[in-house]
Amino acid sequence: MIEVQGLAVQHQSPGNRRQSRCSAPTRTQLPTGKRLLASIEKLLRKRIAVERLPTTTDVRQLRLQRTRTAVESLLDDPEAQSRLAPYRDVVDALDSDRDPR
């Protein structure tokens, strides 16, 4: 029996199967999703809220928002401006070369 933080899983021996070198738990011995959640909640002595996973679009929008916020904070910081000064010529050249207007 293997015990991990109060959760116990019994393993069945592989019997006559020579291919299997490790013992694998049978389906009836593995906790299902709801039973596992209930076991963890019992161990923690509190409920775990089940929430919706973010979509790919949500993750992209959040990433763009964080990038924009980080760039804006760099542009507003005078100390960061002095560190970015050597790159200003490169950015200006790229901007004028690729400006669609």
Phi, psi and omega in degrees: 000135177253131180239125179236109179046051175088350179262128183246136177232123178269138179256143178264137180292150185290352177068230184274354183291116181277339183290324184274120180263339179247154180276131181249139179291145177281167184298324181287342180269343178277136178288138177283174183303311182292319179293321179295316177300316178297321179294318179293317178298321178295318179294318181279344182061035173201159182283147175252123181284132177265121184242166180282137175284143179289147177281170178298321178297318178300317181294318179296316180296319178295319179296316178296320179296316179293322178296315179299317179297318180294318180293318178298320179293325176293319181289334179274346183269118181297325179294319178293326178300319180292326178287333181271353183305317180298336182270350184298320180297318180296316181294319178297320179294316178295322181294317181287328180289325187249014180289119184287348182279000000 
